[in-house]
């Protein structure tokens, strides 16, 4: 039996992830309508122009803090991808109450409205900063993860399911360090918070594909974690400006030297697959195997690494795409 095309709601849909997700979704034959829900009318206008006023796109102004508006936006939706968030670490530190309203209360609103609207599947985007959080942004995303996992309990026996995807820094996304390094390259001096710093690294296409994998595989309550490479921030700086001086300026408040995608405490509930891990879940996917006791997945102890040349190729590809 042929599957009916689905209606999708994407919160925070005008960001870097949103643009890439829309481009991918419009290329699929199982998407009938894609609703972009965000609060910036200029970004919505610019996005509509980019996609040529595509007949399957709908632009809805609204904020995830506004439960009544969100409920209306979810009417008739089959899938929600929740990407809306305040994610700039310094701004979240300076405006903590605002970060809580968007990242925590907004997440709860998404869950409640999805249950009330009978949405079959809802997937939230999380981050490595939610693991053993050292800043408010990470703490709010950890809370959002907990809310989404518990959302399956509130849904009860009804076939409404909630899951999360948790991954690292996205290459070339808004807020990436790459634009900063490019600007600094003109001065001949690039600033590093710490020469030892490492990060998990994922491309936008990889992130989109991973979200779709979660959508197709989810049974409810899982946190999907991809196996992705690490990079040294100093190597990225050298890839962008090989002849520049690298100057250490010290870590910002709440900034980690290395990031975690899985903690040792989560190991007991984690299963490993060829290209990803799954933490928890109501019905484990077949083919996985338990990870060793005490296992953790840290950016400085990864088995996959990007070197200076590979990072240079990635940055060059972003420039060719105008990113």
C-alpha positions as a Python dict, from the first residue, in 0.01 Angstrom:
ca = {
    (1, 'X'): (0, 0, 0),
    (2, 'X'): (144, 339, -99),
    (3, 'X'): (213, 567, 194),
    (4, 'X'): (21, 894, 191),
    (5, 'X'): (225, 1217, 170),
    (6, 'X'): (264, 1381, 509),
    (7, 'X'): (229, 1732, 644),
    (8, 'X'): (534, 1854, 836),
    (9, 'X'): (576, 2140, 1081),
    (10, 'X'): (930, 2273, 1131),
    (11, 'X'): (976, 2506, 1428),
    (12, 'X'): (1262, 2753, 1405),
    (13, 'X'): (1251, 2684, 1034),
    (14, 'X'): (1438, 2988, 902),
    (15, 'X'): (1779, 2897, 1048),
    (16, 'X'): (2064, 2712, 877),
    (17, 'X'): (1912, 2375, 959),
    (18, 'X'): (1572, 2490, 838),
    (19, 'X'): (1697, 2598, 495),
    (20, 'X'): (1876, 2267, 442),
    (21, 'X'): (1583, 2064, 578),
    (22, 'X'): (1335, 2239, 348),
    (23, 'X'): (1552, 2183, 43),
    (24, 'X'): (1577, 1813, 128),
    (25, 'X'): (1208, 1770, 218),
    (26, 'X'): (1084, 1935, -100),
    (27, 'X'): (1288, 1684, -296),
    (28, 'X'): (1101, 1393, -137),
    (29, 'X'): (774, 1257, -273),
    (30, 'X'): (634, 1185, 75),
    (31, 'X'): (596, 1550, 179),
    (32, 'X'): (270, 1719, 81),
    (33, 'X'): (297, 2038, 288),
    (34, 'X'): (586, 2183, 487),
    (35, 'X'): (495, 2451, 741),
    (36, 'X'): (771, 2686, 855),
    (37, 'X'): (698, 2817, 1203),
    (38, 'X'): (921, 3101, 1328),
    (39, 'X'): (903, 3451, 1469),
    (40, 'X'): (1115, 3655, 1224),
    (41, 'X'): (905, 3789, 937),
    (42, 'X'): (1208, 3915, 740),
    (43, 'X'): (1375, 3573, 747),
    (44, 'X'): (1049, 3413, 638),
    (45, 'X'): (1019, 3659, 348),
    (46, 'X'): (1378, 3594, 241),
    (47, 'X'): (1327, 3218, 265),
    (48, 'X'): (1009, 3236, 55),
    (49, 'X'): (1203, 3428, -212),
    (50, 'X'): (1482, 3172, -209),
    (51, 'X'): (1243, 2884, -270),
    (52, 'X'): (1042, 3071, -529),
    (53, 'X'): (717, 3080, -333),
    (54, 'X'): (704, 2700, -354),
    (55, 'X'): (341, 2574, -353),
    (56, 'X'): (412, 2313, -83),
    (57, 'X'): (562, 2568, 160),
    (58, 'X'): (355, 2750, 421),
    (59, 'X'): (500, 3028, 638),
    (60, 'X'): (347, 3074, 982),
    (61, 'X'): (459, 3354, 1210),
    (62, 'X'): (467, 3249, 1572),
    (63, 'X'): (677, 3171, 1877),
    (64, 'X'): (708, 2835, 2053),
    (65, 'X'): (638, 3028, 2372),
    (66, 'X'): (287, 3099, 2238),
    (67, 'X'): (100, 2775, 2301),
    (68, 'X'): (-227, 2889, 2146),
    (69, 'X'): (-62, 2988, 1817),
    (70, 'X'): (146, 2670, 1817),
    (71, 'X'): (-168, 2460, 1861),
    (72, 'X'): (-322, 2620, 1555),
    (73, 'X'): (-3, 2563, 1352),
    (74, 'X'): (-7, 2190, 1437),
    (75, 'X'): (-359, 2122, 1316),
    (76, 'X'): (-351, 1831, 1069),
    (77, 'X'): (25, 1777, 1101),
    (78, 'X'): (180, 1428, 1080),
    (79, 'X'): (539, 1512, 1180),
    (80, 'X'): (695, 1790, 1387),
    (81, 'X'): (1067, 1866, 1373),
    (82, 'X'): (1146, 2098, 1663),
    (83, 'X'): (1451, 2310, 1579),
    (84, 'X'): (1353, 2638, 1748),
    (85, 'X'): (1593, 2742, 2024),
    (86, 'X'): (1803, 3018, 2170),
    (87, 'X'): (2150, 2873, 2118),
    (88, 'X'): (2406, 3152, 2143),
    (89, 'X'): (2590, 3064, 2464),
    (90, 'X'): (2684, 3420, 2574),
    (91, 'X'): (2333, 3553, 2504),
    (92, 'X'): (2176, 3269, 2701),
    (93, 'X'): (2411, 3340, 2992),
    (94, 'X'): (2319, 3711, 2987),
    (95, 'X'): (1944, 3649, 2933),
    (96, 'X'): (1877, 3329, 3130),
    (97, 'X'): (1504, 3378, 3177),
    (98, 'X'): (1456, 3424, 2803),
    (99, 'X'): (1651, 3105, 2727),
    (100, 'X'): (1434, 2913, 2975),
    (101, 'X'): (1114, 3045, 2815),
    (102, 'X'): (1218, 2940, 2465),
    (103, 'X'): (1422, 2625, 2521),
    (104, 'X'): (1232, 2467, 2810),
    (105, 'X'): (880, 2612, 2820),
    (106, 'X'): (878, 2621, 2439),
    (107, 'X'): (971, 2250, 2429),
    (108, 'X'): (690, 2165, 2669),
    (109, 'X'): (447, 2364, 2453),
    (110, 'X'): (556, 2165, 2148),
    (111, 'X'): (494, 1837, 2332),
    (112, 'X'): (155, 1939, 2471),
    (113, 'X'): (33, 2075, 2137),
    (114, 'X'): (157, 1769, 1949),
    (115, 'X'): (-38, 1538, 2183),
    (116, 'X'): (-352, 1754, 2160),
    (117, 'X'): (-327, 1769, 1779),
    (118, 'X'): (-263, 1395, 1744),
    (119, 'X'): (77, 1435, 1578),
    (120, 'X'): (219, 1088, 1515),
    (121, 'X'): (591, 1171, 1546),
    (122, 'X'): (779, 1463, 1698),
    (123, 'X'): (1159, 1489, 1687),
    (124, 'X'): (1359, 1752, 1876),
    (125, 'X'): (1710, 1868, 1789),
    (126, 'X'): (1953, 1857, 2079),
    (127, 'X'): (2325, 1922, 2117),
    (128, 'X'): (2642, 1787, 2273),
    (129, 'X'): (2623, 2084, 2510),
    (130, 'X'): (2326, 1915, 2679),
    (131, 'X'): (2561, 1641, 2806),
    (132, 'X'): (2706, 1731, 3148),
    (133, 'X'): (2615, 2094, 3074),
    (134, 'X'): (2857, 2368, 3172),
    (135, 'X'): (2643, 2661, 3058),
    (136, 'X'): (2278, 2766, 3065),
    (137, 'X'): (2221, 2681, 2700),
    (138, 'X'): (2332, 2323, 2762),
    (139, 'X'): (2123, 2303, 3079),
    (140, 'X'): (1808, 2415, 2897),
    (141, 'X'): (1867, 2163, 2619),
    (142, 'X'): (1918, 1887, 2876),
    (143, 'X'): (1581, 1980, 3026),
    (144, 'X'): (1426, 1976, 2680),
    (145, 'X'): (1563, 1625, 2620),
    (146, 'X'): (1412, 1505, 2948),
    (147, 'X'): (1077, 1661, 2857),
    (148, 'X'): (1071, 1495, 2516),
    (149, 'X'): (1159, 1152, 2650),
    (150, 'X'): (891, 1186, 2918),
    (151, 'X'): (643, 1312, 2658),
    (152, 'X'): (590, 950, 2556),
    (153, 'X'): (449, 877, 2901),
    (154, 'X'): (197, 1160, 2868),
    (155, 'X'): (98, 1033, 2523),
    (156, 'X'): (10, 699, 2685),
    (157, 'X'): (-115, 415, 2464),
    (158, 'X'): (-196, 650, 2177),
    (159, 'X'): (39, 628, 1881),
    (160, 'X'): (205, 965, 1941),
    (161, 'X'): (582, 937, 1980),
    (162, 'X'): (861, 1174, 2085),
    (163, 'X'): (1237, 1136, 2032),
    (164, 'X'): (1552, 1349, 2017),
    (165, 'X'): (1859, 1368, 1797),
    (166, 'X'): (2178, 1485, 1967),
    (167, 'X'): (2480, 1588, 1761),
    (168, 'X'): (2778, 1824, 1763),
    (169, 'X'): (2874, 2149, 1593),
    (170, 'X'): (2732, 2195, 1242),
    (171, 'X'): (2980, 2308, 979),
    (172, 'X'): (2895, 2652, 846),
    (173, 'X'): (2579, 2701, 1052),
    (174, 'X'): (2484, 3037, 1197),
    (175, 'X'): (2699, 3094, 1504),
    (176, 'X'): (2982, 2880, 1367),
    (177, 'X'): (3337, 2995, 1438),
    (178, 'X'): (3424, 2979, 1066),
    (179, 'X'): (3294, 3331, 979),
    (180, 'X'): (3486, 3473, 1275),
    (181, 'X'): (3811, 3305, 1166),
    (182, 'X'): (3759, 3430, 810),
    (183, 'X'): (3724, 3789, 930),
    (184, 'X'): (4022, 3758, 1162),
    (185, 'X'): (4234, 3608, 882),
    (186, 'X'): (4243, 3953, 722),
    (187, 'X'): (4425, 4085, 1031),
    (188, 'X'): (4678, 3801, 1045),
    (189, 'X'): (4577, 3703, 1402),
    (190, 'X'): (4319, 3437, 1492),
    (191, 'X'): (4195, 3409, 1849),
    (192, 'X'): (4157, 3071, 2020),
    (193, 'X'): (4003, 3026, 2360),
    (194, 'X'): (4229, 2726, 2426),
    (195, 'X'): (4482, 2551, 2201),
    (196, 'X'): (4368, 2209, 2331),
    (197, 'X'): (4001, 2255, 2241),
    (198, 'X'): (3825, 1981, 2041),
    (199, 'X'): (3475, 1958, 1900),
    (200, 'X'): (3248, 1707, 1729),
    (201, 'X'): (3184, 1812, 1370),
    (202, 'X'): (2890, 1733, 1140),
    (203, 'X'): (2786, 1877, 804),
    (204, 'X'): (2435, 2011, 740),
    (205, 'X'): (2355, 1733, 489),
    (206, 'X'): (2466, 1473, 746),
    (207, 'X'): (2249, 1637, 1012),
    (208, 'X'): (1945, 1635, 782),
    (209, 'X'): (1995, 1271, 687),
    (210, 'X'): (2033, 1180, 1054),
    (211, 'X'): (1707, 1352, 1147),
    (212, 'X'): (1526, 1157, 874),
    (213, 'X'): (1683, 836, 1004),
    (214, 'X'): (1543, 914, 1349),
    (215, 'X'): (1201, 989, 1201),
    (216, 'X'): (1189, 651, 1026),
    (217, 'X'): (1343, 447, 1310),
    (218, 'X'): (1193, 604, 1623),
    (219, 'X'): (967, 404, 1852),
    (220, 'X'): (949, 673, 2120),
    (221, 'X'): (1176, 790, 2400),
    (222, 'X'): (1508, 747, 2220),
    (223, 'X'): (1798, 987, 2190),
    (224, 'X'): (1975, 924, 1859),
    (225, 'X'): (2349, 1006, 1856),
    (226, 'X'): (2551, 988, 1531),
    (227, 'X'): (2908, 862, 1505),
    (228, 'X'): (3082, 1173, 1374),
    (229, 'X'): (3444, 1292, 1357),
    (230, 'X'): (3620, 1527, 1594),
    (231, 'X'): (3841, 1819, 1503),
    (232, 'X'): (4086, 2040, 1686),
    (233, 'X'): (3976, 2403, 1674),
    (234, 'X'): (4342, 2502, 1628),
    (235, 'X'): (4353, 2282, 1315),
    (236, 'X'): (4045, 2458, 1180),
    (237, 'X'): (4215, 2792, 1235),
    (238, 'X'): (4525, 2669, 1050),
    (239, 'X'): (4308, 2540, 764),
    (240, 'X'): (4147, 2882, 722),
    (241, 'X'): (4459, 3096, 772),
    (242, 'X'): (4778, 2884, 750),
    (243, 'X'): (5011, 3181, 797),
    (244, 'X'): (4820, 3361, 1072),
    (245, 'X'): (4930, 3391, 1432),
    (246, 'X'): (4713, 3191, 1675),
    (247, 'X'): (4650, 3380, 1998),
    (248, 'X'): (4498, 3219, 2307),
    (249, 'X'): (4248, 3443, 2487),
    (250, 'X'): (4105, 3201, 2746),
    (251, 'X'): (3775, 3014, 2765),
    (252, 'X'): (3450, 3203, 2789),
    (253, 'X'): (3219, 3140, 3087),
    (254, 'X'): (3051, 2802, 3045),
    (255, 'X'): (3279, 2688, 2763),
    (256, 'X'): (3427, 2337, 2769),
    (257, 'X'): (3768, 2227, 2643),
    (258, 'X'): (3614, 1904, 2508),
    (259, 'X'): (3255, 1798, 2441),
    (260, 'X'): (3060, 1482, 2523),
    (261, 'X'): (2789, 1315, 2318),
    (262, 'X'): (2738, 1023, 2557),
    (263, 'X'): (2818, 993, 2926),
    (264, 'X'): (2930, 686, 3116),
    (265, 'X'): (2606, 711, 3315),
    (266, 'X'): (2407, 669, 2991),
    (267, 'X'): (2607, 362, 2883),
    (268, 'X'): (2374, 115, 3051),
    (269, 'X'): (2082, 238, 2840),
    (270, 'X'): (2281, 275, 2515),
    (271, 'X'): (2297, 46, 2214),
    (272, 'X'): (2551, 79, 1935),
    (273, 'X'): (2477, 51, 1563),
    (274, 'X'): (2719, 80, 1267),
    (275, 'X'): (2680, 459, 1226),
    (276, 'X'): (2503, 576, 1542),
    (277, 'X'): (2408, 510, 1904),
    (278, 'X'): (2061, 503, 2059),
    (279, 'X'): (2007, 595, 2424),
    (280, 'X'): (1690, 451, 2578),
    (281, 'X'): (1370, 401, 2385),
    (282, 'X'): (1053, 201, 2429),
    (283, 'X'): (1139, -65, 2170),
    (284, 'X'): (1511, -101, 2079),
    (285, 'X'): (1587, -127, 1708),
    (286, 'X'): (1718, -470, 1601),
    (287, 'X'): (2085, -513, 1516),
    (288, 'X'): (2231, -306, 1797),
    (289, 'X'): (2463, -420, 2070),
    (290, 'X'): (2516, -290, 2423),
    (291, 'X'): (2814, -62, 2476),
    (292, 'X'): (3073, -155, 2742),
    (293, 'X'): (3005, -50, 3099),
    (294, 'X'): (3143, 296, 3165),
    (295, 'X'): (3161, 382, 2793),
    (296, 'X'): (3155, 752, 2703),
    (297, 'X'): (3178, 932, 2370),
    (298, 'X'): (3401, 1239, 2403),
    (299, 'X'): (3544, 1468, 2135),
    (300, 'X'): (3903, 1425, 2258),
    (301, 'X'): (3881, 1042, 2272),
    (302, 'X'): (3717, 986, 1935),
    (303, 'X'): (3836, 727, 1682),
    (304, 'X'): (3750, 957, 1386),
    (305, 'X'): (3942, 1280, 1328),
    (306, 'X'): (3949, 1551, 1064),
    (307, 'X'): (4297, 1682, 984),
    (308, 'X'): (4397, 2027, 856),
    (309, 'X'): (4371, 1927, 490),
    (310, 'X'): (4023, 1778, 531),
    (311, 'X'): (3906, 2082, 723),
    (312, 'X'): (4046, 2305, 451),
    (313, 'X'): (3848, 2115, 187),
    (314, 'X'): (3529, 2154, 391),
    (315, 'X'): (3580, 2527, 435),
    (316, 'X'): (3653, 2564, 61),
    (317, 'X'): (3331, 2379, -23),
    (318, 'X'): (3136, 2618, 200),
    (319, 'X'): (3289, 2914, 17),
    (320, 'X'): (3188, 2764, -318),
    (321, 'X'): (2830, 2735, -188),
    (322, 'X'): (2838, 3094, -68),
    (323, 'X'): (2817, 2996, 299),
}
